[in-house]
Amino acid sequence: MRIFFHMNTNIYIKRRKLILLLALPPLFLCALIAALMTLVNFRDLHEQGGFHIALGGAAAAVALGVLVFFITYSVTERAVKRGARFTFIEVFGNTLTFSRYAGAYLSLDGLVLYRRLYILPLASLKAIGYDEKRGTIFIETDGEKIREYSDRSERLNYRFVEGNVEFESWWYNESGFTTRSELKIPPLFSDPQVLCARIASAKRAVENLPAPRAYVHKEPEFIKRKKAQEKWKNFLKE
């Protein structure tokens, strides 16, 4: 069973709309009032030399509104793309992974993207629940079985080997992490109740897997025949 839930990017889109709704109307209202006052008092402003100042104020308000729009859109659009790429929940085999975008930092190598990664075996999952009031998903394990990583995004790339997470670097497989017994997932995903139900279903599927049979090595028939022939030859020599 494989489960993959991407982040609900509508969170950032709603924030973008809220910021623009709070910032743009007052600026354009100031521009409109300045323009109307300029038209009503056109003669007085023209005679007193204040026409260009009033017109400049209206233009500055409009320009500031356009600037706020483009900056807000640019910042939130980057958050939407990075959140959609680096924030997800994946369940495969015996492992649940939760990846979350943790920001970008400027270094000598350029822009570096960071994220946090949480890995836990489904067999150790003790309880999972959803808080409707806060929209938070709670996960609890038997003991400190949740591994928490925080590093550059490219260093936390992983693959699944026999249902378990494996990193390219041995250091992340054996150390480089902290452990915890509880995990709170904020309201980042749509249909969190469905997500909890799918994870619980994956947990039951892991529990119902048949126990692996002990491997018994069997020799091929031609090797058995060869050994028998050698034994017979040794018997004849004696």
Buried (B, 14 or more C-beta within 10 A) or exposed (E): EEBEBBBBBEBBBEBBEEBBEEBBEEBBEBBEEBBEBBEEBEEEBEEEEEBEEBBEBBEBBBEBBEEBBEEBEEBBBEBBEBBBBBBBBBBBBBBBBBBBBBEEEEEEEEEBBBBBBBBBBBBBBEEBEBEEEEEBBBBBBEEEBBBBBBBBBEBBEBEBEEEBBEBEEEEBBEEBBEEBBEBEBEBBBBEBEEBBEBBBEBBEEBEEEEEEEEEEEEEEEEEEEEEEEEEEEEEEEE
